[in-house]
Amino acid sequence: MAVDYPVNDDPDARLNRLVDLATPFAVRTAVTLRVPDQIAAGVHQLDDLAKACDADPGALARLLRYLVHKGVFTEASPEVFGLTDVGELLCDRSGGGRGAYLDLASNGARTELAFIALPHAIRTGEPSYAQVHGRDYWADLDADPAMRAYFDELMLSQQRFTAPQVATLYPWHEVGHVTDVGGGSGGLLAELLVTHPHLRGTLVDRPEPVATAAQRFAECGVTDRAEGVAGDFFSPLPAGADVYVVSRALTDWSDRHATAILRRCAEAAGPTGRVLVVEVLPTEPYVAHLSSYDLTMLVSVGGRERGEADHVALAADAGLALRNTYSGPAGLTLLEFTAG
Ligand SMILES: C[S@@+](CC[C@H](N)C(=O)[O-])C[C@H]1O[C@@H](n2cnc3c(N)ncnc32)[C@H](O)[C@@H]1O
């Protein structure tokens, strides 16, 4: 198995690097206090930064000097701080941006804080998010519009990569009506409808993303061919579409739950419909044991990373058989299933 460390390094030093918590929290704290944003806006002096960030000057100096040592900030002259190229990344507060993700109040950081209760997840196989935050991941999103908006924006930023690929890889000319199950804020469905003017579409998701998707359909001029349905993909889905797309949603769920979602799709698709699973399948370096993604899925939502064979096995349990596979770049894969 490939290893991710210099094998000749002193084991003590290696262990120290593995267990260090100060650095990840120092970076997140600087982001949470908006230090990078203030520096980018022209505030460089320690006292001015402390005032702008509502921080204790002495404690802030200790934080910043530690992060100077780690290559996040510079201290060109005493108590005058700047950003390195790494520090500049922390100013990005857009969906998918590092600043937005690392802010300790954000959905991204809350997801990672679920690792505090990793022992619970490993003992039970269940997510640990609720142990840390008091309610499960999806309920937490529902409870906070800002967090939900961030999550939907993050999904949209991913769909900017997947949606154009999905729109061209699959033979959509054979399809009249597509339902996007767990379609989020509608980036994929909107792309399909814009690219293929003959298509009609339905999006099923929780109420908040459905409302956001409606705005997106309006912006894209496809409202007359798009319908949003606030629903639950563990309950019966609107029947009769030709294709039921499940894009990057199964990875959020355990095998039992993922099979249940596919079963709902299979029931709605009936004997002639198709179920199209869209996933970015593990490709190096994003293979379960090579990245932290698989464990992040476990602690946050109880999900997991799966390869093609795993999806085929789940689908078989849901009464579906693989018909075709369409491959895009960077592991993007479309698995087409029909009733087995
Ligand atoms: C990881 S996102 C994927 C979004 C989108 N399909 C994409 O490709 O980016 C998973 C989606 O499943 C939705 N979801 C979670 N639980 C759901 C449920 N019980 N019923 C319907 N949708 C649900 C979430 O709101 C979210 O939009």
The ligand as an SDF file (V2000), in Angstrom:
LIG
                    3D

 27 29  0  0  0  0  0  0  0  0999 V2000
  -24.5450   15.7170   -1.5490 C   0  0  0  0  0  0  0  0  0  0  0  0
  -25.9910   16.5570   -2.0030 S   0  0  0  0  0  0  0  0  0  0  0  0
  -26.0050   16.2520   -3.7700 C   0  0  0  0  0  0  0  0  0  0  0  0
  -26.7860   17.3120   -4.4900 C   0  0  0  0  0  0  0  0  0  0  0  0
  -26.8220   17.1470   -6.0120 C   0  0  0  0  0  0  0  0  0  0  0  0
  -27.5490   15.9550   -6.4130 N   0  0  0  0  0  0  0  0  0  0  0  0
  -25.4540   17.1740   -6.6230 C   0  0  0  0  0  0  0  0  0  0  0  0
  -25.1670   16.3350   -7.4890 O   0  0  0  0  0  0  0  0  0  0  0  0
  -24.6740   18.0650   -6.2860 O   0  0  0  0  0  0  0  0  0  0  0  0
  -27.2620   15.4950   -1.4040 C   0  0  0  0  0  0  0  0  0  0  0  0
  -28.6550   16.0700   -1.5240 C   0  0  0  0  0  0  0  0  0  0  0  0
  -29.5740   15.1370   -0.9230 O   0  0  0  0  0  0  0  0  0  0  0  0
  -30.5790   15.9060   -0.2810 C   0  0  0  0  0  0  0  0  0  0  0  0
  -31.2650   15.1060    0.7290 N   0  0  0  0  0  0  0  0  0  0  0  0
  -30.8010   14.7190    1.9430 C   0  0  0  0  0  0  0  0  0  0  0  0
  -31.7170   13.9770    2.5670 N   0  0  0  0  0  0  0  0  0  0  0  0
  -32.7960   13.9030    1.7350 C   0  0  0  0  0  0  0  0  0  0  0  0
  -34.0610   13.2500    1.8230 C   0  0  0  0  0  0  0  0  0  0  0  0
  -34.3800   12.5060    2.8800 N   0  0  0  0  0  0  0  0  0  0  0  0
  -34.9030   13.3430    0.7710 N   0  0  0  0  0  0  0  0  0  0  0  0
  -34.5690   14.0830   -0.3300 C   0  0  0  0  0  0  0  0  0  0  0  0
  -33.3680   14.7270   -0.4670 N   0  0  0  0  0  0  0  0  0  0  0  0
  -32.5080   14.6210    0.5570 C   0  0  0  0  0  0  0  0  0  0  0  0
  -29.8270   17.0690    0.3170 C   0  0  0  0  0  0  0  0  0  0  0  0
  -30.6850   18.1370    0.6520 O   0  0  0  0  0  0  0  0  0  0  0  0
  -28.8420   17.4020   -0.8100 C   0  0  0  0  0  0  0  0  0  0  0  0
  -29.3710   18.3550   -1.6930 O   0  0  0  0  0  0  0  0  0  0  0  0
  1  2  1  0
  2  3  1  0
  2 10  1  0
  3  4  1  0
  4  5  1  0
  5  6  1  0
  5  7  1  0
  7  8  2  0
  7  9  1  0
 10 11  1  0
 11 12  1  0
 11 26  1  0
 12 13  1  0
 13 14  1  0
 13 24  1  0
 14 15  1  0
 14 23  1  0
 15 16  2  0
 16 17  1  0
 17 18  1  0
 17 23  2  0
 18 19  1  0
 18 20  2  0
 20 21  1  0
 21 22  2  0
 22 23  1  0
 24 25  1  0
 24 26  1  0
 26 27  1  0
M  CHG  2   2   1   9  -1
M  END
$$$$
